[in-house]
Amino acid sequence: MNVRISRSVGVVAVLYFTANFSAQTTKSKDTIAKENKIDEVVVIGYGTQKKSNVTGAIASIKASDIENIPAGKPEQVLQGRAAGVSVVTNSGQPGAAATVRVRGITSFGAGSNSPLWVVDGIVVDNIGWLNQSDIESIEVLKDGASSAIYGVSAAKGVILVTTKKGKRGKLSLSYNGFYGFSNASKKLDLLDATQYAKIINEGFVNDGKAPRFSNPESFGKGTNWQDAIFGTGEKSSHEVSITGGNEKSTYYTSFGYFDQTGIVMSDISYYKRINARFNSTHKVTDYLTIGQTFAYTHVKSQGVSANEEFGGPLASAVNLDPITPVVVTDWSMVDSDGYKSPYIIRDSEGRPYGISPYVNNEMTNPQAFRHIQQGNYNWSDDFVGNVFAELKFLDHFTFKTSLNGKKSYWGSRSFTPKYYLSPNFNNTGFNSLNKVDENKFEWSMENTLTYQNKFGDHNINIMVGQGVYRYNIAGGASLTYSNLPIDNWQDASFNFDIPRENITAKGWDGIETRKASYFGRIIYDYADKYLFTGTIRRDGSSKFATNQHWGTFPSMSLGWNVHKENFWPENNVVNNLKLRGGYGVLGNDEMDNFRFASFMVSGSNYTNSSNNIIIGYAKSTLENPNLKWEQTSQLNIAADLKLFNNFTLTADWYKKKTTDILRQINIPGYVGVPVSPWANVGDMENSGVELELGYKKNWEDFSISVNGNFATIKNKVLRLEDDIEYFNLASFQTMGAVSRVAVGQPYGSFYGQTYSGVFQNQAQIDNYVNANGVKLLPDAKPGDFIWQDNNGDGKIDDNDKVNLGSSIPKYTFGLTVNMSYKNFDLMMFAQGQAGNKIFQGLRRLDLPDANYQTRILDRWTGEGSTNDNPRLTRTDSNHNYSWMSNYYLQKGDYVRLKIVQLGYTIPQDVTQRFGMSKVRLYITGENLLTFTKYTGYDPEIAGRNNSEQDIIGVDRAYYPQARTFLIGANIQF
């Protein structure tokens, strides 16, 4: 089923559907009727609740929805499966995480907008260590009413992950594995060597200079640098799980291995993960149950610069001239100055890798760069687990205590040889071997007491709880050995006895964060018709001064199952109808410890009368004892319907407002402190509509279930510091800031100049004047942009910059279809977004000889040739290329066919002969088609880093997601 809001992909808003069609045996009508009477249960935080009685906005994703998705990181399976949850893959690099946002940008800065992850009751900073096949369900608490039970940590949304537990019965063994290969789904259209030489010549000639190349045609096609970096990646996974138990004890054990190499230089772009898990539950008595969960994950990885214009294989492949060869075969070139260094990198046949005489700085031959990166890697070990005890007493009371912990170790190892890649990128002094080892321990203890009772038509659940939390008990050390007596990474070792002056070591300790919480919740319903949920949480944090330690976060939600009223007639149109609404206040304290205080730091040195240098100390910043929590209030109004017996529809409208946003403020330099102080200086609002539509139908041999979602979002900055209207965010090379946070605009809006066309002749330039007859662009020449005087002051300057669009998509959507016919099943999943802009910053502006995309062939070459693209110039006196403008922005709309999977389940009468209860074989294609007008590698672009100074949607040579083909098997014994 499809719903289209417009015709073109450019402004399309397609309703996202998830359709699950699983191979099933034919069921009797009685069995189906009994199943329909069973209420689905969802996790709500410190408990569960019947889905039919939930009053908050909670999206639930079950294991059956994601178990066959071959994702590298578990958070990626959320993409397109829950309305209002935006998941943008950080890059196509193996092991890359995803940027997850629940109902938009809540605070200033990327690090402040990630949701709270809770795995089996354990608060963690990410779920990259989790094995996807171990997940039983994922619940996303989206609104204030459902999230407020987590208080100060819940403003960005809460995602609850429940792992699989053992089941009573005989031991069951399952295997799930796949293998496949990947390649680039798209390459850029770049100039070949002949085209490049002609374009460079034209730039010289237009500036009144002689052309550089006398015979461009002699260069032929030249080097395709994209072919030099893109290759075939591989992807494989093997997972084994064992489950079983009896009436007293149950257990679940799993082991997993995941291995992926990238499509960009696979020997330096890879991700390997090993997982192990053991969950168990033991019923000691009829009243006492104990249990534990434990998981271990080891990761080893290496990556290239995923979205960085300053160096790395991708940026180099885009910017290097096609005249320079990958490997020098013309030995006459070896006598040039660039090849005289003894540290030049050579291939296996002793031939030097080409060095561009035109494009330097960080741009280097990718194949030579690959050699100096070999042997380097990052690693991590994560141990996550908890133990719990649950005591039931006095018929209606349950007391539960749990001790949770996560111990993480991580680090890196790298060897830097002597090398010469270019005049500006070399290391000819000494080699070095470095290792970094860091660790962090976090733990918490929570106790809850629950009263559950049903009397007559009244059903009540009262829960009170208390928790203590310790974070960032951390430390680390770094060790570097320099000038080792070796020349390759294979021989690098810390066992060499070298002079002490060649050894550098340093260490650090983290600053522990402490929190304490008290919380409570009342859930009440009358006859399953009238529903009420109320929560309150009080949090205290060591991040704030004594007078601001504590914050209180309440919420309330109501629901009405209208279809259960006596006046509701039985009908085949609207079978069920639930109305619900809620309001909650949430918190956020995402900043480092003690930002309210000012510490004395060294560095303010001075000399005395004897000209001796005295170590001086001064305040690091201004103190702010009134620094307090951010608060986010959220109103949610919704309806849940079942229609025509087979359709389900959920519609939510919300408004979310964040006040007193935490941020460092600007202060004059004469204040005399090196660090800007923190304050509560901003307000921001998000609002939107979320729709989920589902369809399910079973026939004798054919079954279908369809679920979909579509979401809108509107973001607006309401207030900043009292004396400013904006502050800048992402910057790009010599262009400066390209986006900003401004009052009245969406967070991270693009901001710059606008052009209305291209000057076709000198007369147009002479006639482009202000009210006083003065030329607005006196330095312009035919072929230059016509910059607009947006503020009407009669001159073109920075005051003419305007908002150029938002990087935040206005719509997110997708489509998944799963069908089964007898033993065959088919699943298709698509997703996308619309209404956002992408800044394409693939070309280095400070390198005039950098290569171009073929778009430059449509440049202005004479009167009437084009009104869209300016002339070629190296001096760029009219700032055609050096000013941030709408010239660099493109629509970010796309629809992507993310997954297509065809499976076949071997009949049981065949598999049982070999002792197997189920064997399913399948083939999968990932990222098969992408419909977009964006001309870069990939329209799905996350931020470059996790800082306030960057946003999504800035393309700096983005590592694209790969097209992948897999074969796999699910086997159960």
N, C-alpha and C positions, 0 to 999 in steps of 0.2 A: 504494500500500500504506500502511496506517495501523496504528499501534500506540497504544492509549490506556491510560494507567495509571489514570485515573479518569474519571468521567462529565462532571463540570462543568468549565467553563472556569476557575472559581475555583481549582481545585487540579489543573488538567489538566497532564499531562506527556506531550506527544505526540512520538513519535519522529520526528525530522526526516529527511526523505528528499530527495535531489536526484535528479531523473530527467531524463536527457538523451535526447531522441529527435530525431535529426537526419535530414534527408532524405538518403537514400543510394541509389546505384544497386545493383542486385542483384549480390551477389558469389558467386563459385563456392565450393564447399566447400573446395577446395584453397587458395584465397586466404585464407579465414577461418582455416583450420588454420595457415597460415604466420604470420598476424598474431597468433594466440594464442601462438605460440612466441617472439615478440619480447617481451623483458622491458622493462617500463616503467622509465625512468631518472628519478631524482629528484635534485634539488640538495641537498647536505648541508653546504655550507660548505667552501670551498676545494676543491671537487671534486664529483663525482657518484657515484651508486651505483645498482645494480639494486634496484628496489623489493622484489623477492623476497628480497633479502639484507639489507635494512635492519633494524637491531636497535633503533633508537630510535623514539620517538613523533613521527612526522613526518606532517603533513597536507599534501597536495599538491593544488593547484588549477591547472588548465591554462587556457590562453587560451580554449578552446572552452567552458569553464564560465561565463565572465564576459563574453565579447566582445559579447553582445547585451543586457547589463544597462545601462540608461541612468543610471548613478550620477553624481553631481556630483563626488565625491571618490573616488579609487581605493580607499582603505581600506574604504569602505562595501561593496564587493563581497564582503568576507570574512564579512559578517553571515550567520549561519546555515549556513555551508558547511564549517565545521571544528569538530568536537566539542572543547569546552573553550576555544574562542576566543569571548569575549564582545565584541560590537561594538554600542555604543549611540550613536546619532546625537546629537550635541550639541544640535542644534535643527533645525527645518525651514527655517531661514534659508538662502538660497542660499549655497553655498560652505562651509557649516558642516562642520567636520571631525567625526570620530567618536572616541569614547573606546574604545580597544582594550585588552582585558585577556586575557592568556594564562594560563589556569588560576588565575584569581582575583587577589585583592589580595595582592601579595608584600611590600610595605613600607608604611610609614606615609606618607600624603600622596599626592595625585593625581599630582604630577609625578614620583614615584618608581616608578610602576607601568606606564608605557608600555613596550611591547616595543622591542627593538633592531631598527631597520630597516636592511637592507643591500640596496642596489640595484646589481646588477652588480659586487658586491664593494666598493661604496662605502658606508661607514657614514653615514647621514643621520638627522636628527632627526624627519623626517616624510616622507610621500610625496605630500603635497598638490599638489606641482608636477608630478607624473607624469601622463602621458596614459594613460588606461586601455587604449586600443587598442594601445599599445606593449608591453603586458605579455605575455610568453610563458608564464610560470608564477609561482606564488607557493607557497613552501614555508614552513610554520610548524613551527619546531623547538620542541616543547612540553616535553620532559622534560630532565632534567639530562644524560643521556648524549649526546643529540644537540646540546644547546646549549653544552656545556662548552668546545668548541673556540673559543668567543668569550669565555670567561673572565669578567672583571669586569663586562662589559656585558650578560651573558646571563641574569641572575636573573629578569628579567621576561618571558623568552621571546625568541625570535629569529624574525623574519620576513624571509625571503630573497625578493627580487623579481628575476627575470631578464627582461630586455627582449628583444624580437625581434631576430634577426640575419638577415643576408642569406642567400639560398639560390642555389645554382648553377642556371643556366638563363636563359631569356630574361627581359627586363624584365617585371615584373608590376605593374600599377597597381590599387589597391583604393580604394573610397570607402565610407564608412559615415556615414550622417547621419540625423537625426530632427528633428522639430519637434512641439511639443505645448503644451498649456495645463494649468494647475493651478488648483485651488480648495480651499477649506477642507473637509476631510472631516467636521468636527464643529464646532459652536459650543456654548458653554455656555448653559444655561437660566438666564438672569438675570431679575430682577424688572423688569416694565415700570413706567411712571411711577405709575400708580394703585396697584399693589401696593406699590411702594417707599414712597409717602406713607403708606399704611396701616401698614406695618411700622415706619416711623420713629415715627409717632404712638403705636403700641402700646408702643414702648420708653420714650417719655416718660411715658405713663400708668402703666406698671408701676413706674416710679420715683417716682410720686406727683406728676408734673408735668402741665401742660396740654399737649394735643397741639399739634404745630407747624402742621399743615396743616388748614385748616377744611373743605375740600372735595376730598378725594383723587380723587374720580371726575372732576373737571374736567380733570385732567392727561391723561386718556386713556392711550394706549400710550406716548407720549413718545418719547425718543430711544433707538434701538438702537445703542449705541456700537460693537458688534462689526461691524455693517453699515458703519460709518464707517471701519473699518480694513481689513477683509477685502475682497479683490478677486480678480481673475483674474491669475495669473502665467503667464509663458511660459518655455519651455525648448527650446533648440535646440542641436544639435551637428553639426559637419562635420569629418570626418577623412579625410585622403588619405595613403596610404602607397605607396611605390615600393620594390621589392626586386628583386634580380637579382645576377648575377655569373657568373664562370667558375671554372675549376679553381684559379686563382691568387688571385682577389679576389672577395669578396662584399660587398654593401652593403644597408643598410636605411635608408630615409629616410621621415619622416612629418611631417605638418603637421596641426594641429588647432585648432579654434575652438569654444569652449563659451560659451553665454550663457544665463543664467537670471535671471528676475525673481521676486520673492517674492510670496506671497499676502497679505502685510501691507504695504500702502503700497509698491507696486512701484517707485516712483521713488526711494525711499530704502532699498530692500532688493533688492540685485542682486549678481551675481557674473559676471565676464567673464574668460575665460582663453584665452591663445594659447600653443600648444605647437609646438616644432620639435625634431626628433631626427635624428641621423645616426650610425649604427653601421656599422663596416666591419671586415673581417678580411682580411689579406693573407698568403699563403703565399710568403715570400721564397725559401726553399729547402725541400727535403724535411725539413729539421731545424728551421728557424726560421719562426715565425709571429708576426706583429705585428698589432695592432688597436687600436681605440679605440671609445669610446662618448661621445656628447655630447648634452646636452639643454638646451634653453632654454625657460623658462616666464615669461610675463608675466601678472600678475593685477591686476585693478582691481575693487574691491568696496566696498559700503557696507551696513551692517546696522543694525537696530534692536535694542534690548535684548532678548536672546533668552530669558533666564530671570532676570528681575530685577524685584522688587516695588517698588523705589524709582524709579518713573518709566518712561517709554517708552510707546509706543502700546498694547502688549498689557496692561500693568498698568493703564493709564488706562482702557482700554475695559472692563475687568472692574470697576473700582472707582468710576468716575464715576457720579453720579446720573443717572437717565434723564429727569429733569425739565429739565435744562439742554439747550438746543438746540445742534445743531452750528453753525448759523449763525443770528445774530439777525435775525429778520424783524419782530419787534414792536419798533418804534423807541422805544417808551416805556422799554424796558430800557436804552437807550444812555445815558440820563441818570444811571444808577446809578454809584456810585463806581468799580466795576470796569472801566468802559468809558471813563473820562476820560483815560487815558494816551494820549499821542500815538504811542506805540510799540505799541499794540494791533495784532494781526495781522488783516488783512481778506482776504476772498476777491476774486475777479476783478471782482465787481460792487460792491466797496466796502463790503460788509456785514461787520461784525465777527464773528469766531468767538466762540461762546458761552464764558463763563467761569462755572464752577460757584461759587455762593455757599456751597455746603455741603462740597464735597470739594476740598481744596487740597493743600498741601505739593507733592510732585513730580507729583501727578496733574494732567495738563493736557489740554486739547482736542487729540486726536490730529491733527486736520487743521491746527490752528495749529502744533503741534509739527513737522509735516512741512515747513512753510515755512522754519523756521529751520535745518533740517538739509540743505536742498538745496545741492548743489555740494560737499559734503564727501565724501571718499573715502579708502580705503586702497589701497596699491599694493605690488607686490613684483616683483622680477626675480631669477630663480634660474638660475645656470649650473652644471651638474653634468656631470662627465665623468671619464674615465680613459684612460690609454694603457697598453698592456701588450705584453710580448714573452715568447714561450714557445719554449724551446730544448729539443729532444729529442736525447739522446746516449746512447751505449753501450747501445742497444737498449731498456733498461728505465728510463732516467732522464729526468725532465722538470724543467727549471728554469723558473719563471715569476716575472717581476717586474712590478709594476704601480704606477703613480703615480696617485693618486686625488685629486680636489678638488671643492669646492663653494664657489662665491662667491655670496653673497646680498645683495641690496639691497632695502630695504623702507622704508616710511614712510607718512605721511598728510598730507592737506591739509584744512584746515577754516576756514570763515569763520563768526564769531559776530556776527550783527547786533544792533542794539538791538531789544529786544522786550519785550512785556508779555503773558505768558500767564496769570498769576494773581498774587495778592499775594505768594505765596511762591516764584514761579518767574518771574523777570524779569531783564532786563539793560538798564537804562536809563542806564548811565554812559557807556560807549564801546564801539564795535565792535572787533573784532580779527581778524587773519588769521594763521594759524599753519601752519607746515610742519615736519615731522620727517623727517629722512633718516638711516637707519642702515644699517650694512653688517657683514658677517661673512664671514671666510674660514676654511675648514677644509681640511686636506689630510692625506694619509697615504701611506705607501709600504710595500708588503708584498712579501716574497720567499719563495717556497716551493720546496722540492726534493722531488720525488716519485719513489719507486722502485716500479714495478709489474711483477710477474712471476707467471707461472703455470707450475708444474712438477708434472706428474702431476695428482693431485687437489687439490694445494695452490694456493691463490690468495692472494697477499699484496700489500698496498698500504701503503707506509710514506711518510708525509709529515712533513717538518719545515719550520718557517717562522719568520719574524721580521718584526716590523712596528714602525714609528714613526708616531705620530699627534699632530697639532696641532689643537686646537679653540679656538673663541672668540677668534680674532684679529679683534677687533671694535671698532667705534666708532660714534659718532653725534652728531648735532647737532640743535638745535631753534631755530627763529627765529619770533618773534612781532612783528608790527606792530600797534600799537593806535591807535585814534582816526583811522582813515582817512577822507578826505573823500568817502565814498560811502555808499550805503544798501542795496546788494544784492550778492550773491555774484558775479554776472556781471562786475562792474566791479572786484572785488577783485584787487589786484596788489601785488607787492613793488617795483614801479617808482616808487611814490609817494615823494616826498622829504618825509619827516616828521621832526620833532624827535627828537634822539637819545634823549631821555627816554622816547619812545614805542616804543623798540625794545628787546626783550629777547632775548638769545641765550645758549645754554649748550651744552656738549658733554660727551662722555664717551668713555672708552676701556675696552674689555674687558680682563679678566685672562686671559691665555692659559693653557690647560690642556695639559699635555704627558703623553703616555703612551708606554710602550715595552712590547713583548710578545715572548715566545718561546713557540712552541707546536709540538705534534707529535701525530701520530695513527697508529695501526696498525689496519688492517682486514684480517682474515684469515678465510678460509673453507676448509673441507675438503669437496670434492665437492659444494659448494652445500648441504651438510647442516648442518654445525656452523659457527656464525658467531660472530665475536668482533670487537669494536671497542673500542679504548682510546685516550683522549685525555688530554693534559695541557697546560695553558697557565699561563704565569707572566707576570703583568701588573705593571707599575710605573706609579705615577701621582703627579703633582705636587700632587694635592689633599691628600696626607697628609704628615706629618712624615717626616724621613729614616729613622727607625727603623721606620716603617710603610709605606714606599713600595711594597713588593712583596707580592703575594699569589699563591698557587698554587692552581689549580683543576683537579682530576683527574676522570676519569669512566671507567666501564667498562660495557659491555653485552654480553649473550650472546644467541644465537638458535639455534633448532633447527628445521629444516625436516623435520618428522616424516614427512611424506608421501613423502619421498625415500628413506626407509629400506626395505630389502628386505622387512621384515616387514609393511609397510603394504599392505593389499590394495587392488586397484583396485575402486572402488565409485562409485555415483552419488549417494551421500549426502554424505560429507565428501571432497571431491576433493583439497583442499590443507589443510594445517595447519602453521602456524608458531607456536612458542612463543618469547617473547622477554622479556627483563628487563634493567634497567639501573639504575645509580646514579651520580649526578654531583654535584659541588659547584660552585656558581656564585657570582658576586659582584655587588656593587652599590656604586657610589660616587656616587649622585645627590645632590650637594650642591654649593654654591659652593666656589670655591678658598679654601684657607688657613683653613678653619674650625677647624683645630687650634690656630691662633695667636691672640694678642691684639695688636691694633694700637692705637697712640696716636691719638686723635681729638680734634678741637677741640670746643668747646662748654661745657667746664667753666670758665667765666669767673668771675673774682672781682675784688674791689676791694682796692686797697692803702690805706695810711694817709692818702693824699691824695685818697681817693675816686675814683681813676682806675680804669677798667675794664681789667683785664688778661686777655688771651686765654689761657685755660687749656687744658691737654691732660691727658687721662686715658685709662686703658685702656678699650677698647670692650667687652671681655668677658673671661672667664677662659680661659686657654689649656688645651689638653688634648693634649699630645704623644703620648698613647697612643690617640688616635682612629684607628680602623682600618676596614677594609672590612666591610660586611655580608656574610654568607655564607648562601646558600640551598642546602640539600642536598635532593635529590629522588630518590625510589625509584619505579620504574615497572615494573609486571608486566603482560604483555599476551599476547594470542593473535590470530592472523590466520587466517581460514578461508575456503575456497571451498566452497559447498554446492550440491548438486543441479545442478551445472554452470553455473548462472546467477546464483547468489547469492554475495555476499561479505560477510563479517562481521569487524569488528575490534573488540576489547574491550580497554580499558586501565583499570587501576587505578593510582592514584598517591597518594603522600603527599609533600608539599613543606613543608619547615620552614625558616623564615628566622630566623637568630640574630644578635644584636648589631646590631639595627636602628639606623640613624643617625637622630637626632632632637635638636632643641633641648630642653634640660631646664629645668624650673622651678627658680628659685633665689629666696631671700628678697630683698626690696628693699633690706635693709640692707647687702647685699654691695657695692652701689654701682656696678654696671656696667649700662649701658643695654641691652645685647644679651645674651640668654640664650645660654650656651655649648652646644656640641654634644657629644654623647656616644653611646656604643653602649648603648642602654638598653631594648631590646625584643626579644621573640621572638613569632613568629606561625606558624600552621600552616594549610595548605590540604590537603584530600584530596577525592578524587572518583572517579567512574566515568564513562568515555566509551565510547559505542557508535556504530559506524558500520555501516550496513547498505546493501548495494547489490544491484541486480538489473539484468540486461541480457539482452535477447532480440531476435533479428532473425528476421523472416519475409520473404516475398517483397516485399510492398509496405508492410509495417508494421515499425517497429523501436521499441524501448523500452530505456532504461537508467535505473535508479533508484539513487540513492545517498542515504543519510541519516545524520543524527547526533543523538544525544541525550546530554546531559552533566549530571551532578550535581556540586555543589560544596559543601563544608562548610568554613567559615572560622572560626578561633578564635584569639583573642589569648592568648598564654601568659604573657607577662611584660612589665611596664613598669618604670619606675624603682623603685628599692627602697622608696621611701617613699610611693608612690601606687598606687592601684588603677584609676584612670581619668584621662583628660583629655578635654575637650569638643571637639567638632568643629563642625558646622554650627549656626549660630544663626539665629533668625528674629525680627526686629523686637523689640518689647518683651518677647516671650516668653523670650528668651535661648536657651540651647543646647537643641537638639532631638535631637541625636545625640552619641554619645561613643565613645571607644575604651576598653574596660574589659576587664580580665583575666577570661577565661572566656567572653567573648561575641564574636560576629562583629565585625569592624571596622566602625565607623560605625553601630552599632545605635541605633535610636531609643529614647529614654529619657524617661519622664514619669509622670504620674499616671494612674490608671485610675478609671473610674466604673462603678457597678453598676446605674444606672438614674436615674430622676428622682423627686424628692420630689413626691408627689401631694397632700399636705395637711400641715397644721401638726403633726398628731399624729405623723406619720412623723418629722418633724424632732425633735420632743420626745423620741421614743423611741430616736433614734439616738445612744446614749450609750456611754461606755467602762465599764470594770469598776467605776469609782467613781461612776457615775451622771452624769458630766459630759457635756454635749452635745459631740459631736465637731464639729459644724458649727453653731455658735450664730448665725452671721450669715446662714444659709441661709433661703430662702423657698420656698414651694411652687412647683415648676417648675424649681428648681435641681438640679444634678447631685448625686448621692450619691457623694461621693469615698470611696474605700476606704482603710481603715487597714491598709495592706499589711504593715507591720512589727509590728503589734499593740502599739504602745506607748501607745495610748490617746489619740492626737492626730493631726491631719492636718497634715503639713508636708512639707518637701523630702525627708525621710527615707523617705517612702512611695513615692517614685518607683521604678519598676521597668523592666526591659527590656521594650520593646513590640514587638520584631520587628526584622528586618534589612532594609536596603536592597539587599543582595546577593541576586540570584535563586538559589534552590536548584537550579533546572532551566533549561536552555536547550535549544531544539529548533527544528525547522522542517520544511518539506516542499516539495520542488520536483519537478515532473513535466513532462517534455518528451516529446512523442510526434510521430511523423511517419507520414503515410500518403501514399504517392506523393510529390507535390510540396508537400503541406501539412505544416506542423509547428506544434505547440502546446507552450508552456512555461508551467507554473504554479509559483510559488515562494511558500511561506509560512514564517513563523518566529515565534518567541515565547519567552516565559519564564514562570516561575511560582515561587511561594514567597517573594516579596519584598513589602515594604510601601512605600507612597508617602506622603510627608507633603504634604498639599495646603494650601499657604499662599497661596492666591490673593487673599484679602481682607486689606486693611490693618487691623491691629488698633488702630493708633493714630488711625484716622480713623473715629469712631463713625457718621458719615453715609455711609460707603462703601456701595456697592450690595451686594446679597446674591445668591447663587444661589437658585433656587426651592426648594431643600431647606429653607429657612427657613420655608416655608409649612407644613411639618409640625412646627413648634415646639409646645411645651407651651402650651396655652391654657386648661387647666382640668383638673380631676381626671379621669383616665382617657383624656385625649386622646392621649398618647404617653408612652412610657418610654425614648425614644431621644434626643430633642432637647430642650434646655433652653428656658426662657422667654426672651423678649426683655428685655434690660436694657441701659441705657447705663452704669450705674455698675459692674455686674458684681462685686458685693461677694463673691460665692461663687467667683469666678474660673472661671466656666463656659467662657469664651472665651479668657481671658488665660493660663491654664496650659497647658503642653504636656501633651497626654493622648492616649489612643487615639481620642478624638473626631476628631482631625485625620488619622488614618491610614486608608488604604484599601489593599485588595489590589492589587498591581501586576501580577497575572497577565494575560496577553493572548496571543491567537493572531491574527496579521495575514496576510492575503492580500497579500503584498508586490508580486508581479509576475504578470501574466497577459499572455502574448504569443502572437499568432497570426501565422504567416508563410506566404508562398507563394513558391516558387521557380519562376520562369518556365522552361519547358523549354529545354534547350540548343539544340535545333534552331531555336528562335526567336531566342534571344539571340546565337548565333554569326553570324547574318546581319548584326548590327550591330557585330560585332567584340568582343562581350562574352562572357566565359566563364561568368559567373554573374550573375544578377539575382534578389535576394530582396527582397520587399516585406513589411512587417509593421506591425501595430498593437499597441500596448502600453498596458496600464493598470497604474498603480502605486498601492499603498495603497488598494485598492478596498474592503476590508472589514476591520474590526478587532473582534474579539470580546473584550470586557473588561467588568468591573464597575467599573472606575475612572471617576469622573465628571468628571475634568478633560479638557483638550484632548487629551492624548496620554499613554499609559502608558509610553512609551519615553523616559525622562528621564535625561539625563546630568548631571554636575555643572555648577554655574554658572561655575566658574573652575578654574584649574589650581593650586590651593593645598591645603594640608593641612586648611584650615578649612572644606572643603566636601566633600560626598559626592554620589553619584548618588541619584536618587529624592526630591529636594526640589523640589516644583513651586512656582515663584514667578511664574507667568504664562509658561509654557513656549510657545515658538513651535512650533506643531504641524506635523507633516509633512503635506504636501499630497497630495490625490488628483490624479493626473496621467494624462492620455491623450495618447498619442504616435502618430505615423505615421512610418515610416522606411524606409530602403532600404540594402541591401548590394549593391554593384556591383563586379565584378572584370573587369579587361581582360587 
